[in-house]
Amino acid sequence: MYQPFALLPDDQRALMIAGFEAQFGPDGGLPPSFTVMQGEFLEFDPEARRMRVRFPVLENWLNPYGAMQGGFVAAAIDNVIGPLGVLLAPPNVTRTLELKYSRPITVEMGFFIVTARLVERADPWLVFKVEVHDLPGNRLVRATCKQWILPPSE
């Protein structure tokens, strides 16, 4: 059975769930696409402003060359930035997401890991740096994301 929080230490799991519940209530927090992509949280470090998530490489995400399609890689990155942004800042949305692909992600890898870090907050902007690695630690993708903090609703 799929459990996105199962790999987290208990203290990090409790912190994340409490943060999601504070913003979205007891049944909210993770976008449905996170579940579809079968992401598994590995780390949430609020002091380092960092989150790590593992995703499986599924055959139905591959292009004709046998590599994961770039749009699915971008979705995995967005599925890490989103929850990290929820936990570290007021409501925010993606404004720009720029990726640089270094190596293909293939089904033989089994999994890849997305590490996102909030590197700057200058209201109304958040800037995230992201790296994607295979399990041995080879860098596959780098990304920069700029998020816009939404104005308070009246």
PASEBA-1860 file (N, C-alpha, C; in nm, 3 decimals):
! residues 154
1> MYQPFALL> 0.084/-0.119/0.000/0.000/0.000/0.000/0.089/0.125/0.000 ~ 0.055/0.218/-0.086/0.131/0.341/-0.101/0.114/0.431/0.023 ~ 0.227/0.470/0.082/0.227/0.559/0.199/0.338/0.663/0.181 ~ 0.303/0.785/0.137/0.404/0.883/0.103/0.492/0.929/0.220 ~ 0.446/0.912/0.344/0.522/0.959/0.460/0.600/0.848/0.531 ~ 0.590/0.725/0.484/0.643/0.610/0.556/0.795/0.614/0.577 ~ 0.870/0.675/0.487/1.016/0.673/0.497/1.072/0.787/0.582 ~ 0.987/0.877/0.626/1.031/0.991/0.708/1.050/0.950/0.853
9> PDDQRALM> 1.147/1.011/0.922/1.152/0.994/1.068/1.023/1.048/1.131 ~ 0.986/0.993/1.245/0.859/1.029/1.309/0.844/1.179/1.332 ~ 0.950/1.246/1.379/0.938/1.389/1.408/0.913/1.470/1.281 ~ 0.978/1.435/1.171/0.957/1.507/1.045/0.817/1.478/0.990 ~ 0.772/1.355/1.002/0.638/1.318/0.956/0.533/1.399/1.031 ~ 0.545/1.406/1.162/0.448/1.479/1.243/0.447/1.628/1.207 ~ 0.564/1.684/1.187/0.577/1.825/1.152/0.511/1.854/1.018 ~ 0.535/1.768/0.920/0.476/1.789/0.788/0.324/1.776/0.792
17> IAGFEAQF> 0.275/1.672/0.854/0.130/1.650/0.858/0.062/1.765/0.931 ~ 0.121/1.811/1.041/0.064/1.925/1.115/0.062/2.050/1.027 ~ 0.168/2.073/0.951/0.173/2.189/0.863/0.068/2.184/0.753 ~ 0.050/2.067/0.692/-0.052/2.052/0.588/-0.191/2.070/0.646 ~ -0.216/2.010/0.763/-0.348/2.021/0.825/-0.379/2.165/0.865 ~ -0.278/2.241/0.907/-0.300/2.380/0.947/-0.349/2.463/0.828 ~ -0.303/2.432/0.708/-0.343/2.510/0.591/-0.465/2.453/0.519 ~ -0.481/2.320/0.520/-0.582/2.258/0.435/-0.684/2.172/0.509
25> GPDGGLPP> -0.673/2.158/0.639/-0.763/2.071/0.713/-0.710/1.928/0.714 ~ -0.782/1.838/0.780/-0.730/1.702/0.800/-0.718/1.617/0.675 ~ -0.785/1.653/0.566/-0.782/1.569/0.446/-0.704/1.631/0.331 ~ -0.630/1.738/0.355/-0.565/1.807/0.244/-0.415/1.812/0.255 ~ -0.356/1.877/0.157/-0.213/1.902/0.163/-0.136/1.856/0.043 ~ -0.150/1.732/0.004/-0.075/1.681/-0.110/-0.158/1.692/-0.237 ~ -0.097/1.743/-0.345/-0.172/1.746/-0.470/-0.195/1.604/-0.521 ~ -0.307/1.579/-0.589/-0.332/1.445/-0.643/-0.218/1.396/-0.733
33> SFTVMQGE> -0.151/1.486/-0.803/-0.042/1.443/-0.891/0.075/1.383/-0.812 ~ 0.094/1.425/-0.688/0.199/1.367/-0.604/0.170/1.218/-0.583 ~ 0.045/1.187/-0.555/0.004/1.049/-0.533/0.015/0.968/-0.663 ~ -0.029/1.026/-0.774/-0.020/0.957/-0.904/0.125/0.923/-0.936 ~ 0.217/1.015/-0.903/0.359/0.993/-0.932/0.427/0.906/-0.827 ~ 0.354/0.869/-0.722/0.401/0.778/-0.617/0.524/0.831/-0.543 ~ 0.525/0.963/-0.519/0.635/1.023/-0.444/0.640/0.974/-0.301 ~ 0.761/0.964/-0.248/0.781/0.923/-0.108/0.877/1.022/-0.043
41> FLEFDPEA> 0.831/1.087/0.063/0.915/1.184/0.133/1.030/1.113/0.203 ~ 1.151/1.167/0.184/1.269/1.114/0.251/1.316/1.206/0.362 ~ 1.295/1.338/0.343/1.346/1.434/0.441/1.269/1.564/0.430 ~ 1.239/1.623/0.547/1.192/1.761/0.556/1.271/1.826/0.668 ~ 1.353/1.924/0.631/1.436/1.995/0.728/1.401/2.143/0.722 ~ 1.311/2.189/0.812/1.269/2.329/0.805/1.382/2.429/0.833 ~ 1.480/2.391/0.914/1.591/2.482/0.942/1.679/2.501/0.819 ~ 1.704/2.394/0.745/1.781/2.404/0.621/1.692/2.446/0.504
49> RRMRVRFP> 1.561/2.452/0.527/1.461/2.488/0.425/1.473/2.394/0.305 ~ 1.478/2.263/0.337/1.505/2.161/0.235/1.406/2.044/0.248 ~ 1.377/1.984/0.132/1.293/1.864/0.126/1.351/1.771/0.021 ~ 1.350/1.641/0.052/1.393/1.537/-0.042/1.280/1.439/-0.061 ~ 1.255/1.403/-0.187/1.147/1.310/-0.221/1.199/1.212/-0.326 ~ 1.161/1.087/-0.310/1.198/0.981/-0.404/1.077/0.949/-0.491 ~ 1.103/0.934/-0.621/0.999/0.896/-0.717/1.044/0.773/-0.794 ~ 0.952/0.680/-0.821/0.988/0.567/-0.908/0.987/0.612/-1.055
57> VLENWLNP> 1.066/0.545/-1.136/1.064/0.567/-1.281/0.970/0.461/-1.339 ~ 0.856/0.505/-1.387/0.757/0.412/-1.440/0.760/0.411/-1.592 ~ 0.738/0.296/-1.650/0.747/0.280/-1.795/0.651/0.370/-1.872 ~ 0.534/0.398/-1.814/0.437/0.480/-1.886/0.476/0.628/-1.891 ~ 0.589/0.666/-1.831/0.640/0.804/-1.837/0.754/0.818/-1.936 ~ 0.791/0.709/-2.003/0.909/0.711/-2.091/0.873/0.762/-2.230 ~ 0.969/0.829/-2.293/0.955/0.869/-2.432/1.001/0.753/-2.522 ~ 0.992/0.767/-2.654/1.032/0.657/-2.741/1.180/0.617/-2.730
65> YGAMQGGF> 1.264/0.703/-2.672/1.406/0.672/-2.654/1.433/0.597/-2.524 ~ 1.330/0.573/-2.445/1.347/0.500/-2.320/1.385/0.586/-2.201 ~ 1.376/0.718/-2.216/1.405/0.810/-2.106/1.275/0.874/-2.058 ~ 1.272/0.911/-1.932/1.155/0.976/-1.876/1.133/1.109/-1.948 ~ 1.010/1.135/-1.990/0.980/1.259/-2.059/1.005/1.377/-1.967 ~ 1.060/1.484/-2.025/1.097/1.601/-1.947/0.983/1.664/-1.871 ~ 0.863/1.660/-1.926/0.747/1.716/-1.856/0.715/1.643/-1.727 ~ 0.737/1.512/-1.726/0.714/1.436/-1.603/0.822/1.466/-1.500
73> VAAAIDNV> 0.944/1.489/-1.547/1.051/1.530/-1.455/1.015/1.666/-1.393 ~ 0.968/1.758/-1.477/0.925/1.889/-1.427/0.811/1.875/-1.326 ~ 0.717/1.785/-1.353/0.606/1.763/-1.260/0.657/1.709/-1.126 ~ 0.754/1.618/-1.130/0.811/1.566/-1.005/0.876/1.679/-0.925 ~ 0.951/1.765/-0.994/1.015/1.880/-0.927/0.908/1.970/-0.866 ~ 0.805/2.001/-0.942/0.697/2.086/-0.892/0.626/2.022/-0.774 ~ 0.620/1.888/-0.773/0.556/1.816/-0.663/0.641/1.815/-0.537 ~ 0.763/1.862/-0.542/0.846/1.879/-0.423/0.846/2.025/-0.380
81> IGPLGVLL> 0.859/2.115/-0.477/0.857/2.258/-0.446/0.723/2.297/-0.383 ~ 0.614/2.243/-0.435/0.481/2.278/-0.383/0.466/2.249/-0.235 ~ 0.486/2.124/-0.191/0.474/2.095/-0.048/0.575/2.173/0.038 ~ 0.697/2.192/-0.013/0.796/2.269/0.063/0.749/2.414/0.078 ~ 0.697/2.471/-0.029/0.644/2.608/-0.022/0.527/2.620/0.073 ~ 0.440/2.519/0.075/0.327/2.518/0.167/0.374/2.523/0.312 ~ 0.479/2.446/0.342/0.525/2.434/0.480/0.612/2.551/0.526 ~ 0.672/2.626/0.434/0.765/2.732/0.473/0.715/2.873/0.451
89> APPNVTRT> 0.602/2.891/0.381/0.560/3.026/0.344/0.408/3.034/0.334 ~ 0.357/3.157/0.326/0.213/3.172/0.299/0.179/3.111/0.163 ~ 0.050/3.098/0.131/0.011/3.039/0.003/0.086/3.103/-0.115 ~ 0.139/3.015/-0.203/0.221/3.060/-0.315/0.202/2.967/-0.433 ~ 0.233/3.020/-0.551/0.217/2.942/-0.675/0.341/2.960/-0.763 ~ 0.360/2.865/-0.853/0.475/2.870/-0.944/0.458/2.983/-1.044 ~ 0.562/3.065/-1.055/0.566/3.171/-1.156/0.656/3.129/-1.273 ~ 0.777/3.079/-1.241/0.866/3.027/-1.345/0.935/2.902/-1.292
97> LELKYSRP> 0.962/2.809/-1.382/1.035/2.688/-1.349/1.130/2.661/-1.466 ~ 1.259/2.672/-1.440/1.359/2.653/-1.544/1.442/2.530/-1.511 ~ 1.452/2.438/-1.608/1.524/2.312/-1.587/1.641/2.301/-1.684 ~ 1.747/2.237/-1.635/1.860/2.201/-1.720/1.884/2.052/-1.703 ~ 1.862/1.977/-1.811/1.876/1.833/-1.809/2.020/1.796/-1.840 ~ 2.081/1.710/-1.758/2.219/1.668/-1.779/2.230/1.525/-1.829 ~ 2.144/1.439/-1.776/2.145/1.296/-1.813/2.002/1.246/-1.816 ~ 1.975/1.146/-1.898/1.838/1.092/-1.902/1.807/1.011/-1.777
105> ITVEMGFF> 1.680/1.010/-1.742/1.631/0.926/-1.634/1.568/0.804/-1.699 ~ 1.619/0.685/-1.667/1.573/0.563/-1.732/1.510/0.468/-1.631 ~ 1.429/0.377/-1.682/1.358/0.283/-1.596/1.455/0.193/-1.519 ~ 1.574/0.169/-1.576/1.673/0.086/-1.507/1.720/0.149/-1.376 ~ 1.707/0.277/-1.363/1.746/0.346/-1.239/1.653/0.310/-1.123 ~ 1.532/0.274/-1.154/1.436/0.238/-1.050/1.372/0.359/-0.985 ~ 1.454/0.445/-0.928/1.406/0.565/-0.860/1.498/0.681/-0.891 ~ 1.448/0.801/-0.870/1.531/0.922/-0.869/1.488/1.006/-0.749
113> IVTARLVE> 1.579/1.092/-0.705/1.555/1.173/-0.585/1.558/1.320/-0.622 ~ 1.456/1.392/-0.579/1.447/1.536/-0.599/1.474/1.604/-0.466 ~ 1.573/1.693/-0.465/1.605/1.772/-0.346/1.580/1.918/-0.379 ~ 1.489/1.980/-0.304/1.455/2.121/-0.324/1.493/2.199/-0.199 ~ 1.541/2.322/-0.223/1.583/2.409/-0.113/1.532/2.550/-0.140 ~ 1.471/2.610/-0.039/1.432/2.751/-0.048/1.558/2.833/-0.022 ~ 1.604/2.907/-0.123/1.730/2.980/-0.111/1.709/3.130/-0.089 ~ 1.589/3.180/-0.120/1.565/3.323/-0.103/1.417/3.349/-0.081
121> RADPWLVF> 1.389/3.441/0.011/1.253/3.489/0.029/1.258/3.641/0.035 ~ 1.203/3.704/-0.066/1.192/3.850/-0.073/1.049/3.879/-0.117 ~ 0.959/3.891/-0.021/0.816/3.903/-0.050/0.792/4.001/-0.165 ~ 0.712/3.963/-0.261/0.624/3.845/-0.266/0.685/3.724/-0.338 ~ 0.818/3.710/-0.337/0.882/3.604/-0.413/0.954/3.503/-0.325 ~ 0.952/3.380/-0.370/1.033/3.271/-0.313/1.116/3.215/-0.427 ~ 1.242/3.184/-0.399/1.329/3.123/-0.500/1.377/2.988/-0.446 ~ 1.357/2.884/-0.526/1.398/2.749/-0.491/1.505/2.701/-0.588
129> KVEVHDLP> 1.603/2.629/-0.538/1.701/2.559/-0.619/1.673/2.410/-0.601 ~ 1.683/2.338/-0.709/1.647/2.195/-0.708/1.754/2.116/-0.781 ~ 1.783/1.998/-0.728/1.868/1.901/-0.799/1.798/1.766/-0.799 ~ 1.813/1.697/-0.911/1.760/1.561/-0.926/1.879/1.469/-0.943 ~ 1.883/1.361/-0.864/1.993/1.264/-0.869/1.937/1.123/-0.882 ~ 2.020/1.033/-0.935/1.987/0.891/-0.928/2.030/0.841/-0.790 ~ 2.002/0.715/-0.759/2.033/0.663/-0.625/2.182/0.665/-0.593 ~ 2.275/0.641/-0.690/2.417/0.653/-0.657/2.465/0.797/-0.637
137> GNRLVRAT> 2.381/0.896/-0.672/2.418/1.035/-0.649/2.460/1.113/-0.772 ~ 2.444/1.057/-0.890/2.476/1.130/-1.014/2.369/1.235/-1.041 ~ 2.413/1.358/-1.068/2.317/1.465/-1.096/2.258/1.445/-1.235 ~ 2.125/1.452/-1.241/2.053/1.432/-1.366/1.991/1.561/-1.418 ~ 1.943/1.644/-1.326/1.872/1.767/-1.362/1.898/1.872/-1.254 ~ 1.907/1.997/-1.296/1.908/2.111/-1.205/1.791/2.201/-1.242 ~ 1.737/2.270/-1.143/1.624/2.359/-1.171/1.626/2.478/-1.076 ~ 1.568/2.586/-1.125/1.541/2.704/-1.043/1.394/2.736/-1.058
145> CKQWILPP> 1.330/2.765/-0.947/1.188/2.795/-0.948/1.163/2.924/-0.872 ~ 1.082/3.010/-0.931/1.040/3.132/-0.864/0.891/3.118/-0.836 ~ 0.856/3.130/-0.709/0.717/3.121/-0.665/0.668/3.260/-0.623 ~ 0.543/3.284/-0.648/0.479/3.411/-0.611/0.390/3.387/-0.490 ~ 0.414/3.464/-0.382/0.329/3.455/-0.264/0.200/3.529/-0.294 ~ 0.088/3.460/-0.281/-0.041/3.518/-0.314/-0.078/3.626/-0.213 ~ -0.142/3.734/-0.262/-0.189/3.835/-0.167/-0.300/3.777/-0.081 ~ -0.311/3.823/0.044/-0.419/3.772/0.129/-0.556/3.797/0.067
153> SE> -0.643/3.699/0.076/-0.779/3.718/0.023/-0.859/3.798/0.124 ~ -0.948/3.877/0.071/-1.028/3.965/0.158/-1.168/3.914/0.173
END
